Amino acid sequence: MGCLVCGETEFTDLFATKDHLVSGESFFVRRCTACSFTFTADPPAEEEIGRYYLSEEYISHSDKKQTLTERLYHLARRYMLGRKHRMVTAVTHRESGTLLDIGSGTGYFASFMNKKGWEVTGIELNAQARNDSVTRFGISVLPPAEIKAIPDRSADCITFWHVLEHLHDPVMWMREVKRILKDDGKCIIALPNPDSADARWFGDRWAALDVPRHLWHFTPATLSRFAGNQGFKSGRIRALPLDIFYISAMSYRNIGCRLPLFRGILTGTLLTIASILRKNSASSLIYELSKQAARDL
Ligand SMILES: [Zn+2]
């Protein structure tokens, strides 16, 4: 199979990295020699990958607030919801509208946006997460196949918060995004950044590689090229400031270091200071895409 981004067929293996969360298996991260796009080599097929998500932590994001980590997690989530909301309004120049959240999980973001006046639909693979969103927040959440039933040009904004890197067929998803988005609508994609300061620091031990659940490791350059191929114009790139602490702490924990949270916060702080002048060095980046007008194509 050719490269997802450029179609070329020559690759080199960069390094092997381990699935610390569930299986303990190792996978190679492979790079296209033509365009430098990196991806997880030989991942489990879509029908078989379900078992690699069977972790307490992945379903996670429970509402326990006992440990310091859990408390910090809840504080961070509250902060991030506000930040994502501000980002949607800034990118779309709208205070309300229709929003489709792909990979809506347990529905926190969808519900938050709904309370802020947006009409929100979620798409979620996990049936339990879909049920939770409906019973808890009253949000309408559809299974992935039902995206086909969403009308053309009906959304002002479509969001993928750390989701695109999990999808086996991102081309199909971007085709649906293009169909569903209004002509002046915006697509927001948050992704881990393999060019980040923490990715360089941790190398093959960077927790956000998260193999084999993360299939694609987009950088600003490869995401922009991929989006262009799918008929999108790339706009501003923004940072998700807290992810470096979380990812650094996870990376230390995976390696078996003591006091991973403390070390993660320390490393995150030092790396943030050290790379303050480097563009797009944040652990996670948020990409803003618009539909290319027919005349641009
Ligand atoms: Zn390529």
Boltz pocket constraint, residues with backbone or C-beta under 6 A from the ligand:
constraints:
  - pocket:
      binder: B
      contacts: [[A, 3], [A, 4], [A, 5], [A, 6], [A, 7], [A, 8], [A, 32], [A, 33], [A, 34], [A, 35], [A, 36], [A, 37]]
      max_distance: 6.0
